[in-house]
């Protein structure tokens, strides 16, 4: 299992993150975000979803 990050987590490595389900599974219409060093991960579309670094 890859590292999954909760929304609002900061101090993550810069890069592109994809929204996944609570256990890392695929979801419909996942969001993809690009963050810079020191940025906070944004909220997800549904409660319980997490972010996975691409």
C-alpha positions as CSV (number, residue, x, y, z in Angstrom):
1,X,0.0,0.0,0.0
2,X,1.3,3.4,-0.9
3,X,1.5,6.3,1.5
4,X,-1.9,7.9,1.9
5,X,-2.2,11.4,3.2
6,X,-5.2,13.0,5.0
7,X,-6.6,16.3,3.7
8,X,-5.0,19.3,5.5
9,X,-1.7,17.6,6.0
10,X,1.3,19.9,5.4
11,X,5.1,19.5,4.9
12,X,4.6,16.9,2.2
13,X,7.0,16.6,-0.7
14,X,6.2,18.8,-3.6
15,X,4.5,17.1,-6.5
16,X,1.2,15.8,-7.9
17,X,-1.3,14.1,-5.7
18,X,-4.4,12.1,-6.8
19,X,-7.6,11.7,-4.7
20,X,-8.3,8.1,-3.7
21,X,-10.8,6.2,-1.5
22,X,-10.3,5.7,2.2
23,X,-8.2,2.5,1.6
24,X,-6.5,3.7,-1.5
25,X,-9.0,2.5,-4.1
26,X,-10.2,4.2,-7.2
27,X,-13.1,6.7,-7.0
28,X,-15.3,8.3,-9.7
29,X,-13.9,11.6,-11.0
30,X,-10.8,11.8,-8.8
31,X,-9.3,15.3,-8.3
32,X,-5.6,15.8,-9.1
33,X,-3.7,18.6,-7.4
34,X,-0.2,19.9,-7.7
35,X,1.4,21.3,-4.5
36,X,4.6,23.1,-3.8
37,X,6.9,22.4,-0.9
38,X,5.3,23.4,2.4
39,X,1.8,23.6,0.9
40,X,-1.2,22.0,2.7
41,X,-3.2,19.2,0.9
42,X,-6.7,20.6,0.0
43,X,-10.0,19.0,1.2
44,X,-11.3,16.0,-0.7
45,X,-14.7,15.7,-2.4
46,X,-16.0,13.1,0.1
47,X,-15.4,12.5,3.8
48,X,-12.8,9.8,4.3
49,X,-11.0,10.1,1.0
50,X,-7.3,10.6,1.0
51,X,-4.4,11.8,-1.2
52,X,-1.8,9.6,-2.9
53,X,1.4,10.9,-4.4
54,X,1.5,10.0,-8.2
